[in-house]
Amino acid sequence: MRPLVCCAVVLAALLFPAPASAAYVSTYADWRELSMERKRGYVMGYVDGLLSSGAVDLDWANSYAFGVDDCFSELEIGTDMFIDALDAAFSRNSDSWDRGLTWMISGVVFHTCLKQINRRREVHDLPPWKPWPSWK
């Protein structure tokens, strides 16, 4: 009986897929237009991709990915908290509203997690990274 239920679920998923949409989000204006649900999805996808970048055999990439993972765990950063930090960064860096959204997300991740990233870099005898000079 169980295989029949599994097949029915798979068949229903194929016949009635959930509606999905995606749009390129390039600037702060685009970001502001997104619903909270879409912001959550965007941020989760970005961070998931970032954390999977540690799967390569490069010390600098692993230091970054695992440092960010350490940071998110230690600071208990959830999706909504990260969105708040991103919105605050946009407020502080209004001269960068025309830059790509990924630049601002990268800046928030980098500066929030710099201590943990550098801790991981030290393990691999890599020099510490410094904050971006223009970041506020």
LUMMARLUM-513325 format. One record per residue (C-alpha): x, y, z; residue in one letter. Coordinates in nm, 2 decimals. Example, Ala and Ser with C-alpha at 12.3 -4.5 7.8 and 13.67 -1.06 7.14 Angstrom:
<atoms>
<atom><X>1.23</X><Y>-0.45</Y><Z>0.78</Z><resn>a</resn></atom>
<atom><X>1.37</X><Y>-0.11</Y><Z>0.71</Z><resn>s</resn></atom>
</atoms>
This chain:
<atoms>
<atom><X>0.00</X><Y>0.00</Y><Z>0.00</Z><resn>m</resn></atom>
<atom><X>0.29</X><Y>0.24</Y><Z>0.08</Z><resn>r</resn></atom>
<atom><X>0.44</X><Y>0.24</Y><Z>-0.27</Z><resn>p</resn></atom>
<atom><X>0.09</X><Y>0.33</Y><Z>-0.41</Z><resn>l</resn></atom>
<atom><X>0.07</X><Y>0.63</Y><Z>-0.18</Z><resn>v</resn></atom>
<atom><X>0.42</X><Y>0.74</Y><Z>-0.27</Z><resn>c</resn></atom>
<atom><X>0.34</X><Y>0.71</Y><Z>-0.64</Z><resn>c</resn></atom>
<atom><X>0.02</X><Y>0.91</Y><Z>-0.59</Z><resn>a</resn></atom>
<atom><X>0.21</X><Y>1.19</Y><Z>-0.42</Z><resn>v</resn></atom>
<atom><X>0.48</X><Y>1.20</Y><Z>-0.69</Z><resn>v</resn></atom>
<atom><X>0.22</X><Y>1.20</Y><Z>-0.96</Z><resn>l</resn></atom>
<atom><X>0.02</X><Y>1.49</Y><Z>-0.79</Z><resn>a</resn></atom>
<atom><X>0.34</X><Y>1.69</Y><Z>-0.76</Z><resn>a</resn></atom>
<atom><X>0.41</X><Y>1.65</Y><Z>-1.13</Z><resn>l</resn></atom>
<atom><X>0.06</X><Y>1.72</Y><Z>-1.24</Z><resn>l</resn></atom>
<atom><X>-0.01</X><Y>2.01</Y><Z>-1.01</Z><resn>f</resn></atom>
<atom><X>0.32</X><Y>2.19</Y><Z>-0.95</Z><resn>p</resn></atom>
<atom><X>0.33</X><Y>2.49</Y><Z>-0.72</Z><resn>a</resn></atom>
<atom><X>0.34</X><Y>2.82</Y><Z>-0.90</Z><resn>p</resn></atom>
<atom><X>0.68</X><Y>2.99</Y><Z>-0.89</Z><resn>a</resn></atom>
<atom><X>0.83</X><Y>3.30</Y><Z>-1.03</Z><resn>s</resn></atom>
<atom><X>1.17</X><Y>3.46</Y><Z>-1.03</Z><resn>a</resn></atom>
<atom><X>1.29</X><Y>3.80</Y><Z>-1.12</Z><resn>a</resn></atom>
<atom><X>1.63</X><Y>3.95</Y><Z>-1.13</Z><resn>y</resn></atom>
<atom><X>1.68</X><Y>4.18</Y><Z>-0.84</Z><resn>v</resn></atom>
<atom><X>1.96</X><Y>4.42</Y><Z>-0.92</Z><resn>s</resn></atom>
<atom><X>1.93</X><Y>4.73</Y><Z>-0.71</Z><resn>t</resn></atom>
<atom><X>1.78</X><Y>4.86</Y><Z>-0.38</Z><resn>y</resn></atom>
<atom><X>1.47</X><Y>4.98</Y><Z>-0.57</Z><resn>a</resn></atom>
<atom><X>1.41</X><Y>4.62</Y><Z>-0.69</Z><resn>d</resn></atom>
<atom><X>1.47</X><Y>4.49</Y><Z>-0.33</Z><resn>w</resn></atom>
<atom><X>1.22</X><Y>4.73</Y><Z>-0.18</Z><resn>r</resn></atom>
<atom><X>0.95</X><Y>4.61</Y><Z>-0.42</Z><resn>e</resn></atom>
<atom><X>0.99</X><Y>4.25</Y><Z>-0.31</Z><resn>l</resn></atom>
<atom><X>0.74</X><Y>4.10</Y><Z>-0.06</Z><resn>s</resn></atom>
<atom><X>0.88</X><Y>3.97</Y><Z>0.27</Z><resn>m</resn></atom>
<atom><X>0.84</X><Y>3.61</Y><Z>0.14</Z><resn>e</resn></atom>
<atom><X>1.04</X><Y>3.68</Y><Z>-0.17</Z><resn>r</resn></atom>
<atom><X>1.31</X><Y>3.86</Y><Z>0.03</Z><resn>k</resn></atom>
<atom><X>1.33</X><Y>3.55</Y><Z>0.25</Z><resn>r</resn></atom>
<atom><X>1.36</X><Y>3.32</Y><Z>-0.05</Z><resn>g</resn></atom>
<atom><X>1.63</X><Y>3.55</Y><Z>-0.21</Z><resn>y</resn></atom>
<atom><X>1.84</X><Y>3.56</Y><Z>0.11</Z><resn>v</resn></atom>
<atom><X>1.81</X><Y>3.19</Y><Z>0.18</Z><resn>m</resn></atom>
<atom><X>1.91</X><Y>3.10</Y><Z>-0.17</Z><resn>g</resn></atom>
<atom><X>2.21</X><Y>3.34</Y><Z>-0.16</Z><resn>y</resn></atom>
<atom><X>2.33</X><Y>3.21</Y><Z>0.18</Z><resn>v</resn></atom>
<atom><X>2.28</X><Y>2.84</Y><Z>0.08</Z><resn>d</resn></atom>
<atom><X>2.49</X><Y>2.90</Y><Z>-0.23</Z><resn>g</resn></atom>
<atom><X>2.75</X><Y>3.08</Y><Z>-0.03</Z><resn>l</resn></atom>
<atom><X>2.77</X><Y>2.79</Y><Z>0.23</Z><resn>l</resn></atom>
<atom><X>2.80</X><Y>2.53</Y><Z>-0.04</Z><resn>s</resn></atom>
<atom><X>3.10</X><Y>2.71</Y><Z>-0.19</Z><resn>s</resn></atom>
<atom><X>3.31</X><Y>2.56</Y><Z>0.09</Z><resn>g</resn></atom>
<atom><X>3.28</X><Y>2.22</Y><Z>-0.08</Z><resn>a</resn></atom>
<atom><X>3.59</X><Y>2.30</Y><Z>-0.29</Z><resn>v</resn></atom>
<atom><X>3.95</X><Y>2.22</Y><Z>-0.20</Z><resn>d</resn></atom>
<atom><X>4.06</X><Y>2.58</Y><Z>-0.17</Z><resn>l</resn></atom>
<atom><X>4.17</X><Y>2.71</Y><Z>0.18</Z><resn>d</resn></atom>
<atom><X>4.05</X><Y>3.06</Y><Z>0.12</Z><resn>w</resn></atom>
<atom><X>3.70</X><Y>2.95</Y><Z>0.00</Z><resn>a</resn></atom>
<atom><X>3.67</X><Y>2.70</Y><Z>0.28</Z><resn>n</resn></atom>
<atom><X>3.77</X><Y>2.97</Y><Z>0.53</Z><resn>s</resn></atom>
<atom><X>3.51</X><Y>3.20</Y><Z>0.40</Z><resn>y</resn></atom>
<atom><X>3.22</X><Y>2.95</Y><Z>0.38</Z><resn>a</resn></atom>
<atom><X>3.29</X><Y>2.78</Y><Z>0.71</Z><resn>f</resn></atom>
<atom><X>3.36</X><Y>3.12</Y><Z>0.88</Z><resn>g</resn></atom>
<atom><X>3.02</X><Y>3.24</Y><Z>0.77</Z><resn>v</resn></atom>
<atom><X>2.86</X><Y>2.92</Y><Z>0.89</Z><resn>d</resn></atom>
<atom><X>3.03</X><Y>2.96</Y><Z>1.23</Z><resn>d</resn></atom>
<atom><X>2.91</X><Y>3.32</Y><Z>1.24</Z><resn>c</resn></atom>
<atom><X>2.55</X><Y>3.25</Y><Z>1.16</Z><resn>f</resn></atom>
<atom><X>2.55</X><Y>2.97</Y><Z>1.43</Z><resn>s</resn></atom>
<atom><X>2.73</X><Y>3.17</Y><Z>1.70</Z><resn>e</resn></atom>
<atom><X>2.52</X><Y>3.49</Y><Z>1.64</Z><resn>l</resn></atom>
<atom><X>2.20</X><Y>3.29</Y><Z>1.58</Z><resn>e</resn></atom>
<atom><X>2.13</X><Y>3.48</Y><Z>1.26</Z><resn>i</resn></atom>
<atom><X>1.80</X><Y>3.38</Y><Z>1.10</Z><resn>g</resn></atom>
<atom><X>1.66</X><Y>3.50</Y><Z>0.77</Z><resn>t</resn></atom>
<atom><X>1.45</X><Y>3.79</Y><Z>0.91</Z><resn>d</resn></atom>
<atom><X>1.75</X><Y>3.91</Y><Z>1.12</Z><resn>m</resn></atom>
<atom><X>1.97</X><Y>3.90</Y><Z>0.81</Z><resn>f</resn></atom>
<atom><X>1.70</X><Y>4.10</Y><Z>0.61</Z><resn>i</resn></atom>
<atom><X>1.70</X><Y>4.36</Y><Z>0.89</Z><resn>d</resn></atom>
<atom><X>2.08</X><Y>4.39</Y><Z>0.87</Z><resn>a</resn></atom>
<atom><X>2.06</X><Y>4.42</Y><Z>0.49</Z><resn>l</resn></atom>
<atom><X>1.80</X><Y>4.70</Y><Z>0.51</Z><resn>d</resn></atom>
<atom><X>2.01</X><Y>4.88</Y><Z>0.77</Z><resn>a</resn></atom>
<atom><X>2.32</X><Y>4.85</Y><Z>0.55</Z><resn>a</resn></atom>
<atom><X>2.12</X><Y>5.00</Y><Z>0.26</Z><resn>f</resn></atom>
<atom><X>2.02</X><Y>5.29</Y><Z>0.49</Z><resn>s</resn></atom>
<atom><X>2.39</X><Y>5.35</Y><Z>0.59</Z><resn>r</resn></atom>
<atom><X>2.52</X><Y>5.32</Y><Z>0.24</Z><resn>n</resn></atom>
<atom><X>2.27</X><Y>5.52</Y><Z>0.03</Z><resn>s</resn></atom>
<atom><X>2.56</X><Y>5.62</Y><Z>-0.21</Z><resn>d</resn></atom>
<atom><X>2.56</X><Y>5.25</Y><Z>-0.31</Z><resn>s</resn></atom>
<atom><X>2.19</X><Y>5.21</Y><Z>-0.39</Z><resn>w</resn></atom>
<atom><X>2.28</X><Y>5.18</Y><Z>-0.76</Z><resn>d</resn></atom>
<atom><X>2.51</X><Y>4.89</Y><Z>-0.70</Z><resn>r</resn></atom>
<atom><X>2.41</X><Y>4.53</Y><Z>-0.74</Z><resn>g</resn></atom>
<atom><X>2.21</X><Y>4.37</Y><Z>-0.46</Z><resn>l</resn></atom>
<atom><X>2.47</X><Y>4.09</Y><Z>-0.43</Z><resn>t</resn></atom>
<atom><X>2.73</X><Y>4.36</Y><Z>-0.35</Z><resn>w</resn></atom>
<atom><X>2.53</X><Y>4.48</Y><Z>-0.05</Z><resn>m</resn></atom>
<atom><X>2.45</X><Y>4.12</Y><Z>0.06</Z><resn>i</resn></atom>
<atom><X>2.82</X><Y>4.03</Y><Z>0.03</Z><resn>s</resn></atom>
<atom><X>2.91</X><Y>4.34</Y><Z>0.24</Z><resn>g</resn></atom>
<atom><X>2.67</X><Y>4.25</Y><Z>0.52</Z><resn>v</resn></atom>
<atom><X>2.79</X><Y>3.89</Y><Z>0.53</Z><resn>v</resn></atom>
<atom><X>3.16</X><Y>3.99</Y><Z>0.51</Z><resn>f</resn></atom>
<atom><X>3.15</X><Y>4.26</Y><Z>0.78</Z><resn>h</resn></atom>
<atom><X>2.92</X><Y>4.07</Y><Z>1.01</Z><resn>t</resn></atom>
<atom><X>3.13</X><Y>3.76</Y><Z>1.00</Z><resn>c</resn></atom>
<atom><X>3.48</X><Y>3.90</Y><Z>0.95</Z><resn>l</resn></atom>
<atom><X>3.59</X><Y>3.78</Y><Z>1.30</Z><resn>k</resn></atom>
<atom><X>3.49</X><Y>3.42</Y><Z>1.23</Z><resn>q</resn></atom>
<atom><X>3.62</X><Y>3.42</Y><Z>0.87</Z><resn>i</resn></atom>
<atom><X>3.96</X><Y>3.54</Y><Z>0.99</Z><resn>n</resn></atom>
<atom><X>3.96</X><Y>3.28</Y><Z>1.27</Z><resn>r</resn></atom>
<atom><X>3.92</X><Y>3.02</Y><Z>0.99</Z><resn>r</resn></atom>
<atom><X>4.18</X><Y>3.19</Y><Z>0.77</Z><resn>r</resn></atom>
<atom><X>4.43</X><Y>3.17</Y><Z>1.06</Z><resn>e</resn></atom>
<atom><X>4.39</X><Y>2.79</Y><Z>1.08</Z><resn>v</resn></atom>
<atom><X>4.51</X><Y>2.78</Y><Z>0.71</Z><resn>h</resn></atom>
<atom><X>4.79</X><Y>3.03</Y><Z>0.77</Z><resn>d</resn></atom>
<atom><X>4.62</X><Y>3.29</Y><Z>0.55</Z><resn>l</resn></atom>
<atom><X>4.65</X><Y>3.66</Y><Z>0.63</Z><resn>p</resn></atom>
<atom><X>4.35</X><Y>3.82</Y><Z>0.79</Z><resn>p</resn></atom>
<atom><X>4.11</X><Y>4.01</Y><Z>0.57</Z><resn>w</resn></atom>
<atom><X>4.04</X><Y>4.38</Y><Z>0.65</Z><resn>k</resn></atom>
<atom><X>3.71</X><Y>4.56</Y><Z>0.64</Z><resn>p</resn></atom>
<atom><X>3.62</X><Y>4.74</Y><Z>0.31</Z><resn>w</resn></atom>
<atom><X>3.74</X><Y>5.10</Y><Z>0.33</Z><resn>p</resn></atom>
<atom><X>3.41</X><Y>5.24</Y><Z>0.20</Z><resn>s</resn></atom>
<atom><X>3.18</X><Y>5.03</Y><Z>0.41</Z><resn>w</resn></atom>
<atom><X>2.96</X><Y>5.21</Y><Z>0.67</Z><resn>k</resn></atom>
</atoms>
